[in-house]
Amino acid sequence: MGKKIILTIAALTLFTLSSNAQKVNGIDLKDIDADYIEISEIPRMSSNTLVAIDYGQKSSLWNFKEQVLRDDEGRELELNTMVEALNMLSKYGYELVSVYTTQSQNGGIQLRHYVLKKQKATK
């Protein structure tokens, strides 16, 4: 009886974890085959942050919507800060390499870009 309960709890936990996958362009983060990615905060009026992820996918130059991190339902995933995004991506094997800033053409908005590298598995 005890083993059945434990197995049921384990199965539900795995289902819950797998159903909360983060995606960009409809691809789970765990399935992105890229050594380097760049993440950027999308400016918003609210206190939460949207994150754009560039892993080399084809996308429109002016449309960040294609690069926005989303949940399984396709909703934009709001994070508290960019540090939360960095911590999340470290769980997928990425580590921070560099940070640089760009300024909008009108000089009003500064954007930080974070370049991450996927850690190679050691044997």
C-alpha positions as CSV (number, residue, x, y, z in Angstrom):
1,M,0.0,0.0,0.0
2,G,2.8,2.5,0.9
3,K,4.6,1.8,-2.4
4,K,1.5,2.6,-4.4
5,I,1.1,6.0,-2.7
6,I,4.7,6.9,-3.2
7,L,4.6,5.9,-6.9
8,T,1.4,7.9,-7.3
9,I,3.0,11.0,-5.7
10,A,6.1,10.6,-7.8
11,A,4.1,10.3,-11.0
12,L,2.0,13.3,-10.2
13,T,5.2,15.3,-9.4
14,L,6.8,14.4,-12.7
15,F,3.6,15.3,-14.5
16,T,3.4,18.6,-12.8
17,L,7.1,19.4,-13.5
18,S,6.8,18.4,-17.2
19,S,3.6,20.4,-17.6
20,N,5.2,23.6,-16.4
21,A,7.9,23.7,-19.1
22,Q,9.2,27.0,-20.2
23,K,9.2,27.6,-24.0
24,V,10.3,30.0,-26.6
25,N,9.1,29.8,-30.2
26,G,7.1,26.8,-29.0
27,I,10.3,24.9,-28.1
28,D,10.9,23.7,-24.6
29,L,14.1,25.3,-23.1
30,K,15.4,21.8,-22.4
31,D,15.2,21.0,-26.1
32,I,17.1,24.0,-27.4
33,D,20.2,22.9,-29.1
34,A,22.4,25.9,-28.8
35,D,25.8,26.4,-27.2
36,Y,25.1,30.2,-26.7
37,I,21.9,32.1,-26.0
38,E,21.2,35.8,-25.3
39,I,18.5,36.9,-23.0
40,S,17.1,40.4,-22.8
41,E,14.5,42.1,-20.6
42,I,11.5,43.5,-22.5
43,P,10.7,46.9,-21.0
44,R,7.3,47.1,-19.4
45,M,5.3,49.4,-17.1
46,S,4.6,46.7,-14.5
47,S,7.1,45.5,-11.9
48,N,7.3,42.0,-13.4
49,T,9.7,41.2,-16.2
50,L,9.3,39.5,-19.6
51,V,12.3,37.8,-21.1
52,A,13.3,37.5,-24.7
53,I,15.6,34.5,-25.6
54,D,17.6,34.5,-28.7
55,Y,19.2,31.1,-29.5
56,G,19.8,31.9,-33.1
57,Q,16.2,31.2,-34.3
58,K,14.7,33.0,-37.2
59,S,12.6,35.9,-36.0
60,S,11.5,39.4,-37.0
61,L,14.0,42.2,-36.2
62,W,11.3,44.4,-34.6
63,N,9.0,41.7,-33.1
64,F,10.2,40.4,-29.7
65,K,6.9,38.5,-29.3
66,E,8.5,35.5,-31.1
67,Q,11.3,35.4,-28.5
68,V,9.3,35.9,-25.4
69,L,9.6,33.1,-22.7
70,R,6.2,31.4,-22.4
71,D,4.5,28.7,-20.3
72,D,2.8,25.6,-21.7
73,E,-0.4,27.4,-22.4
74,G,1.4,30.0,-24.6
75,R,1.1,32.8,-22.0
76,E,4.0,35.2,-21.5
77,L,5.9,34.0,-18.4
78,E,6.4,36.9,-16.1
79,L,9.4,36.8,-13.8
80,N,10.3,38.9,-10.8
81,T,13.8,39.9,-12.1
82,M,16.5,39.0,-14.6
83,V,18.3,37.2,-11.8
84,E,15.3,34.9,-11.7
85,A,15.8,34.2,-15.4
86,L,19.5,33.6,-14.9
87,N,18.8,31.1,-12.1
88,M,16.2,29.3,-14.2
89,L,18.5,29.0,-17.1
90,S,21.3,27.7,-15.0
91,K,19.1,24.7,-14.2
92,Y,19.1,24.0,-18.0
93,G,22.9,24.1,-18.0
94,Y,23.6,27.7,-19.0
95,E,26.1,29.9,-17.3
96,L,26.5,33.7,-17.6
97,V,29.4,34.7,-19.9
98,S,28.9,38.5,-20.5
99,V,26.6,41.4,-20.0
100,Y,26.3,44.4,-22.2
101,T,24.0,47.4,-22.5
102,T,22.4,49.0,-25.6
103,Q,20.5,52.3,-25.8
104,S,17.4,52.9,-27.8
105,Q,17.7,55.3,-30.7
106,N,15.9,58.1,-28.9
107,G,18.3,57.6,-25.9
108,G,15.5,56.9,-23.5
109,I,15.8,53.2,-22.7
110,Q,18.8,51.2,-21.8
111,L,18.6,47.4,-22.4
112,R,20.8,44.9,-20.7
113,H,21.7,41.8,-22.7
114,Y,23.0,38.6,-21.0
115,V,25.0,36.2,-23.0
116,L,25.0,32.6,-21.6
117,K,26.9,29.5,-22.6
118,K,25.8,25.9,-22.2
119,Q,28.1,24.0,-19.9
120,K,29.6,20.9,-21.5
121,A,28.9,17.7,-19.7
122,T,32.0,16.1,-18.2
123,K,32.6,12.4,-18.4
